Amino acid sequence: MALHVFNTLTRKKEEFIPERPPVVRIYTCGLTVYSPMHIGHARTYCFWDVFRRWLEYRGFYVMSVINYTDIDDRNIQAATATRGAMDIAEYVGSTFRRDCRALRIKDYAVYTRATDFVSGQAEMVRQLLEKNHAYVVDGEVFYDISSFPGYGKLSGRTPDMGQVGGSGRLTEDAGRKRHPADFTLWKPSDAGTPTWQTGQAGWDSGRPGWHIECSTMSSATLGHTFDVHGGAVDNLFPHHENEIAQSEPLCGCKTWVRYWMHPEHLDLRGEKMSKSLGNVIGIPALLSNHAYDEIRWFYSMTHYRSKLSFSDELIDSAAEGFAKIKKLVRVLEDKLAGADDEQLTTPVAGTYASLRQGDQAVPRLRERFVYGKFAEITARMMEKFIKGMDDDMNAPLATAALFDYANELYAAGIEQHADVADVLAAYQALARHLYVLGIEYPNERLFPELAAECLPVGSGEEGLAPYKQFIDKLLEMRQAARKAKDFAKADMLRDVLAEAGLNVEDTPQGPRWELG
């Protein structure tokens, strides 16, 4: 089965065929950087991360671009004499990178800033005026939606359904426009705010409108046509609709973007998450209550085109089921920890993906995964996983496949199985498919190829590395106390570790700890 995605433009699932395979070019609308990313944004960007990872699993090479809207009414209004709009934008942009990495969202190939592409935006505006798609009123350039017969083909909104606000401005004077849905391409700047010169009569200075920014940045980085354009569903109208209207007359083609995809909203306790509602939860606050892998699992349990209800209790509930999978990873790591380096190989030669047919071509290390006693179970899991993800990124089916896989491995006696190669094959298959969902368990010794792909971060268990020797010493003292039947001391040491945020589990191989 080939990958199929729901294309908002055609309102149906279509086989995914990029223009220049095996390269896929994706543009994602990023933050307006006046305030940090919140959990609603995180749901969107975690989806785009999973989409990218799935494309890479399937053998595609992804060129991913995301933008910062770094000039906006809101960060201009927040500026002071000592902290300008640019300073605010740069700081918030840095928190976005930090928060994405904490959630294991892979770095994009390019992060564009709208203010770095102003000359290109001014040139697009000039061309639209030249082709009679725009008009000037008091130094402001408006797009004339009546000049584009295809307006509304993405959102289903016709011009007579248009609304004031299509420019993305906080306030508008509808009387200055030919049609209420006409939107701003270029606007005069208020006194004392950032201003760019155009050299064009009638609109000689000012700053770009919101929509023209993304059209320019995407075309400059990915070409006049590209494969996927996305953002959250709230970008669908007016932003993406307006992008099409201003881009297609200039790209020299009928279809500017091949596939449009739109993840749905996250709902907080039954209402939409919104800064205006004052119910925003930032990523540091989210990660103070939940481990990143539990969050990624939680997001994956709901289809990206369905609204996702959010609460701490719902994440905790999802984490209870995920705990079985997470524990199995640790159990297998512990089983393999005592093996010699020479044993940590799967005795089967792999073949190049391009020499294999159909779904047998993926994942790249397939022969290594479907090996030994658990090969049939693994092959069954991969078939379910691929079928789910290829069906419009149905991650809930993929999570179910992994959950069933863990249960079947336990039932097949993997905890007691002694053959290192068999256990290693199952461990690598599990870790590789969790990675698709953004759940990264890098282990350089057991799976160096995957470890090289994982995003290094300075938090979580990695941040505990300098203290591991101390923690292990405490565990040794606890084991000695238990052996001496000094249970009061053993319990005290356990409580100390728990207060430090560590969960300790006693196993036949000895105590195991992880972050609580």
Summary of the structure (lengths in Angstrom):
residues: 516
radius of gyration: 26.3
end to end distance: 40.0
largest distance: 89.6
contacts: 1631
relative contact order: 0.10
helix: 48%
strand: 16%
